Amino acid sequence: MTPRLTHFAINTDDVAATQAFYGSVFGWQFNDYGAGFVQIMDESGQSPMGAIQERRQLLPDDPTRGFECTFGVDAVDEVGEKVLAAGGTILMERSTIPGVGHLLAFKDPGGHPVLVMEYDTSAG
């Protein structure tokens, strides 16, 4: 699989206010997905295309602002090895989201946090 943008997240200190804002501005529809996290649904209302989530801090002393992007890949472990070989830094080791897949976060040379997801609906 060629890495492709598969998900974005908007980090915020106020999920409800941010949800209301984007609902008003873009007409987005949402699906509650747990405390501090709502899915942004596609036009059909059937598939998530992104999320609004409580702000997290992937970089030390620098809360995540703006849009956080996740790229779909075949194997997060291979990507992690390539990141280190190319001079990047692992920010979050491989973790599993049950029913979704395996996630890894890294920092590129420009200091940007990036996430990669190995999608696997049987992940547990």
PyRosetta script that sets phi, psi and omega in degrees:
from pyrosetta import init, pose_from_sequence

init()
pose = pose_from_sequence("MTPRLTHFAINTDDVAATQAFYGSVFGWQFNDYGAGFVQIMDESGQSPMGAIQERRQLLPDDPTRGFECTFGVDAVDEVGEKVLAAGGTILMERSTIPGVGHLLAFKDPGGHPVLVMEYDTSAG")
pose.set_psi(1, 130.4)
pose.set_omega(1, 171.4)
pose.set_phi(2, -75.1)
pose.set_psi(2, 127.5)
pose.set_omega(2, -179.7)
pose.set_phi(3, -53.8)
pose.set_psi(3, 132.3)
pose.set_omega(3, 178.3)
pose.set_phi(4, -138.6)
pose.set_psi(4, 150.5)
pose.set_omega(4, 178.8)
pose.set_phi(5, -64.6)
pose.set_psi(5, 120.8)
pose.set_omega(5, -177.6)
pose.set_phi(6, -118.0)
pose.set_psi(6, -13.4)
pose.set_omega(6, -175.9)
pose.set_phi(7, -162.6)
pose.set_psi(7, 147.1)
pose.set_omega(7, 170.0)
pose.set_phi(8, -134.4)
pose.set_psi(8, 153.6)
pose.set_omega(8, 177.4)
pose.set_phi(9, -132.3)
pose.set_psi(9, 141.0)
pose.set_omega(9, 174.3)
pose.set_phi(10, -103.6)
pose.set_psi(10, 114.5)
pose.set_omega(10, 179.1)
pose.set_phi(11, -85.0)
pose.set_psi(11, 137.4)
pose.set_omega(11, -176.0)
pose.set_phi(12, -153.0)
pose.set_psi(12, 158.1)
pose.set_omega(12, 174.4)
pose.set_phi(13, -87.0)
pose.set_psi(13, -13.6)
pose.set_omega(13, -178.5)
pose.set_phi(14, -138.5)
pose.set_psi(14, 92.0)
pose.set_omega(14, -176.3)
pose.set_phi(15, -59.8)
pose.set_psi(15, -45.7)
pose.set_omega(15, -177.2)
pose.set_phi(16, -61.5)
pose.set_psi(16, -44.8)
pose.set_omega(16, -179.2)
pose.set_phi(17, -66.7)
pose.set_psi(17, -40.1)
pose.set_omega(17, 179.6)
pose.set_phi(18, -67.7)
pose.set_psi(18, -39.3)
pose.set_omega(18, 176.8)
pose.set_phi(19, -61.6)
pose.set_psi(19, -46.4)
pose.set_omega(19, 179.3)
pose.set_phi(20, -61.7)
pose.set_psi(20, -41.3)
pose.set_omega(20, -179.7)
pose.set_phi(21, -60.2)
pose.set_psi(21, -55.3)
pose.set_omega(21, -176.6)
pose.set_phi(22, -69.4)
pose.set_psi(22, -28.8)
pose.set_omega(22, 173.6)
pose.set_phi(23, -63.1)
pose.set_psi(23, -40.7)
pose.set_omega(23, 179.0)
pose.set_phi(24, -72.8)
pose.set_psi(24, -43.9)
pose.set_omega(24, -175.1)
pose.set_phi(25, -74.2)
pose.set_psi(25, -47.9)
pose.set_omega(25, -173.9)
pose.set_phi(26, -106.8)
pose.set_psi(26, -8.1)
pose.set_omega(26, -177.3)
pose.set_phi(27, 73.1)
pose.set_psi(27, 19.3)
pose.set_omega(27, -179.0)
pose.set_phi(28, -63.7)
pose.set_psi(28, 147.6)
pose.set_omega(28, 173.1)
pose.set_phi(29, -104.8)
pose.set_psi(29, 154.9)
pose.set_omega(29, -173.0)
pose.set_phi(30, -132.9)
pose.set_psi(30, 158.6)
pose.set_omega(30, 174.8)
pose.set_phi(31, -131.6)
pose.set_psi(31, 119.7)
pose.set_omega(31, 177.0)
pose.set_phi(32, -63.2)
pose.set_psi(32, 135.2)
pose.set_omega(32, -174.4)
pose.set_phi(33, -128.6)
pose.set_psi(33, 7.5)
pose.set_omega(33, -178.8)
pose.set_phi(34, 136.4)
pose.set_psi(34, 171.6)
pose.set_omega(34, -178.0)
pose.set_phi(35, -58.1)
pose.set_psi(35, 125.2)
pose.set_omega(35, 175.4)
pose.set_phi(36, 73.2)
pose.set_psi(36, 21.8)
pose.set_omega(36, -176.1)
pose.set_phi(37, -154.3)
pose.set_psi(37, 122.7)
pose.set_omega(37, 172.5)
pose.set_phi(38, -126.2)
pose.set_psi(38, 141.6)
pose.set_omega(38, 176.5)
pose.set_phi(39, -83.9)
pose.set_psi(39, 141.4)
pose.set_omega(39, 171.5)
pose.set_phi(40, -94.6)
pose.set_psi(40, 120.7)
pose.set_omega(40, -173.6)
pose.set_phi(41, -91.5)
pose.set_psi(41, 151.4)
pose.set_omega(41, 177.2)
pose.set_phi(42, -71.1)
pose.set_psi(42, 179.6)
pose.set_omega(42, -175.4)
pose.set_phi(43, -59.4)
pose.set_psi(43, -30.4)
pose.set_omega(43, -179.6)
pose.set_phi(44, -76.4)
pose.set_psi(44, -16.9)
pose.set_omega(44, -175.9)
pose.set_phi(45, 76.9)
pose.set_psi(45, 7.3)
pose.set_omega(45, -175.5)
pose.set_phi(46, -102.6)
pose.set_psi(46, -26.5)
pose.set_omega(46, -174.3)
pose.set_phi(47, -127.2)
pose.set_psi(47, 136.4)
pose.set_omega(47, 176.1)
pose.set_phi(48, -73.8)
pose.set_psi(48, 140.2)
pose.set_omega(48, 176.1)
pose.set_phi(49, -115.7)
pose.set_psi(49, -10.8)
pose.set_omega(49, -179.5)
pose.set_phi(50, -174.7)
pose.set_psi(50, -167.5)
pose.set_omega(50, -178.2)
pose.set_phi(51, -153.1)
pose.set_psi(51, 156.7)
pose.set_omega(51, 165.6)
pose.set_phi(52, -113.6)
pose.set_psi(52, 128.3)
pose.set_omega(52, -174.3)
pose.set_phi(53, -140.5)
pose.set_psi(53, 158.0)
pose.set_omega(53, 175.0)
pose.set_phi(54, -58.2)
pose.set_psi(54, 139.2)
pose.set_omega(54, -176.7)
pose.set_phi(55, -58.7)
pose.set_psi(55, 134.5)
pose.set_omega(55, 173.6)
pose.set_phi(56, -120.6)
pose.set_psi(56, 173.3)
pose.set_omega(56, -174.4)
pose.set_phi(57, -127.2)
pose.set_psi(57, 92.6)
pose.set_omega(57, 178.0)
pose.set_phi(58, -78.4)
pose.set_psi(58, -33.0)
pose.set_omega(58, 179.5)
pose.set_phi(59, -100.9)
pose.set_psi(59, 133.9)
pose.set_omega(59, 179.2)
pose.set_phi(60, -55.7)
pose.set_psi(60, 134.1)
pose.set_omega(60, 176.2)
pose.set_phi(61, 60.4)
pose.set_psi(61, 22.3)
pose.set_omega(61, -179.6)
pose.set_phi(62, -146.8)
pose.set_psi(62, 89.5)
pose.set_omega(62, 179.8)
pose.set_phi(63, -56.1)
pose.set_psi(63, 141.5)
pose.set_omega(63, -177.7)
pose.set_phi(64, -67.0)
pose.set_psi(64, 126.0)
pose.set_omega(64, 177.4)
pose.set_phi(65, -121.6)
pose.set_psi(65, 160.0)
pose.set_omega(65, 177.8)
pose.set_phi(66, 75.2)
pose.set_psi(66, -159.4)
pose.set_omega(66, -176.4)
pose.set_phi(67, -92.2)
pose.set_psi(67, 133.4)
pose.set_omega(67, 178.9)
pose.set_phi(68, -102.4)
pose.set_psi(68, 124.6)
pose.set_omega(68, -174.3)
pose.set_phi(69, -107.8)
pose.set_psi(69, 141.2)
pose.set_omega(69, 176.8)
pose.set_phi(70, -120.6)
pose.set_psi(70, 132.8)
pose.set_omega(70, 178.9)
pose.set_phi(71, -109.5)
pose.set_psi(71, 134.6)
pose.set_omega(71, 175.9)
pose.set_phi(72, -77.1)
pose.set_psi(72, 132.1)
pose.set_omega(72, 180.0)
pose.set_phi(73, -136.8)
pose.set_psi(73, 165.6)
pose.set_omega(73, 178.7)
pose.set_phi(74, -75.1)
pose.set_psi(74, -37.0)
pose.set_omega(74, -174.3)
pose.set_phi(75, -150.0)
pose.set_psi(75, 111.2)
pose.set_omega(75, -179.2)
pose.set_phi(76, -66.1)
pose.set_psi(76, -31.3)
pose.set_omega(76, 179.9)
pose.set_phi(77, -63.7)
pose.set_psi(77, -41.3)
pose.set_omega(77, 177.8)
pose.set_phi(78, -65.3)
pose.set_psi(78, -40.6)
pose.set_omega(78, 178.3)
pose.set_phi(79, -63.0)
pose.set_psi(79, -43.0)
pose.set_omega(79, 178.2)
pose.set_phi(80, -57.5)
pose.set_psi(80, -42.6)
pose.set_omega(80, 177.9)
pose.set_phi(81, -63.1)
pose.set_psi(81, -43.1)
pose.set_omega(81, -180.0)
pose.set_phi(82, -66.5)
pose.set_psi(82, -37.3)
pose.set_omega(82, 177.9)
pose.set_phi(83, -59.5)
pose.set_psi(83, -49.0)
pose.set_omega(83, -179.3)
pose.set_phi(84, -64.1)
pose.set_psi(84, -42.0)
pose.set_omega(84, -179.9)
pose.set_phi(85, -64.9)
pose.set_psi(85, -29.6)
pose.set_omega(85, -178.7)
pose.set_phi(86, -90.2)
pose.set_psi(86, 2.0)
pose.set_omega(86, 176.5)
pose.set_phi(87, 96.8)
pose.set_psi(87, 10.2)
pose.set_omega(87, 177.0)
pose.set_phi(88, -84.8)
pose.set_psi(88, 179.7)
pose.set_omega(88, -178.1)
pose.set_phi(89, -127.4)
pose.set_psi(89, 135.3)
pose.set_omega(89, 174.5)
pose.set_phi(90, -80.1)
pose.set_psi(90, 125.3)
pose.set_omega(90, 179.6)
pose.set_phi(91, -96.8)
pose.set_psi(91, -34.5)
pose.set_omega(91, -179.9)
pose.set_phi(92, -142.5)
pose.set_psi(92, 117.1)
pose.set_omega(92, 178.6)
pose.set_phi(93, -61.0)
pose.set_psi(93, 163.1)
pose.set_omega(93, 178.5)
pose.set_phi(94, -47.8)
pose.set_psi(94, 128.0)
pose.set_omega(94, 174.9)
pose.set_phi(95, -133.2)
pose.set_psi(95, 156.6)
pose.set_omega(95, -177.0)
pose.set_phi(96, -110.3)
pose.set_psi(96, 133.4)
pose.set_omega(96, 171.6)
pose.set_phi(97, -106.6)
pose.set_psi(97, 110.2)
pose.set_omega(97, -175.6)
pose.set_phi(98, -53.3)
pose.set_psi(98, 131.7)
pose.set_omega(98, 178.4)
pose.set_phi(99, 78.5)
pose.set_psi(99, -3.5)
pose.set_omega(99, -179.4)
pose.set_phi(100, -116.6)
pose.set_psi(100, -56.8)
pose.set_omega(100, -179.4)
pose.set_phi(101, 153.7)
pose.set_psi(101, -156.6)
pose.set_omega(101, -174.5)
pose.set_phi(102, -115.3)
pose.set_psi(102, 133.1)
pose.set_omega(102, -172.9)
pose.set_phi(103, -119.4)
pose.set_psi(103, 144.2)
pose.set_omega(103, 176.6)
pose.set_phi(104, -142.4)
pose.set_psi(104, 140.9)
pose.set_omega(104, 177.4)
pose.set_phi(105, -120.2)
pose.set_psi(105, 141.9)
pose.set_omega(105, 178.2)
pose.set_phi(106, -142.1)
pose.set_psi(106, 167.5)
pose.set_omega(106, 177.0)
pose.set_phi(107, -113.0)
pose.set_psi(107, 130.7)
pose.set_omega(107, 177.9)
pose.set_phi(108, -83.9)
pose.set_psi(108, 173.7)
pose.set_omega(108, -178.2)
pose.set_phi(109, -61.7)
pose.set_psi(109, -22.1)
pose.set_omega(109, 178.0)
pose.set_phi(110, -83.3)
pose.set_psi(110, -1.1)
pose.set_omega(110, 178.6)
pose.set_phi(111, 89.7)
pose.set_psi(111, 9.5)
pose.set_omega(111, -178.3)
pose.set_phi(112, -87.1)
pose.set_psi(112, 131.6)
pose.set_omega(112, 172.6)
pose.set_phi(113, -76.4)
pose.set_psi(113, 137.8)
pose.set_omega(113, 179.6)
pose.set_phi(114, -135.3)
pose.set_psi(114, 142.3)
pose.set_omega(114, 177.0)
pose.set_phi(115, -116.4)
pose.set_psi(115, 147.3)
pose.set_omega(115, 173.8)
pose.set_phi(116, -127.2)
pose.set_psi(116, 141.9)
pose.set_omega(116, -178.5)
pose.set_phi(117, -126.5)
pose.set_psi(117, 127.4)
pose.set_omega(117, 171.1)
pose.set_phi(118, -96.0)
pose.set_psi(118, 99.3)
pose.set_omega(118, -174.4)
pose.set_phi(119, -69.2)
pose.set_psi(119, 130.8)
pose.set_omega(119, -178.9)
pose.set_phi(120, -158.0)
pose.set_psi(120, 101.2)
pose.set_omega(120, -176.7)
pose.set_phi(121, -66.9)
pose.set_psi(121, -14.2)
pose.set_omega(121, 177.3)
pose.set_phi(122, -92.1)
pose.set_psi(122, 2.3)
pose.set_omega(122, -179.8)
pose.set_phi(123, -62.1)
pose.set_psi(123, 139.9)
pose.set_omega(123, -178.3)
pose.set_phi(124, -145.3)
pose.dump_pdb("model.pdb")
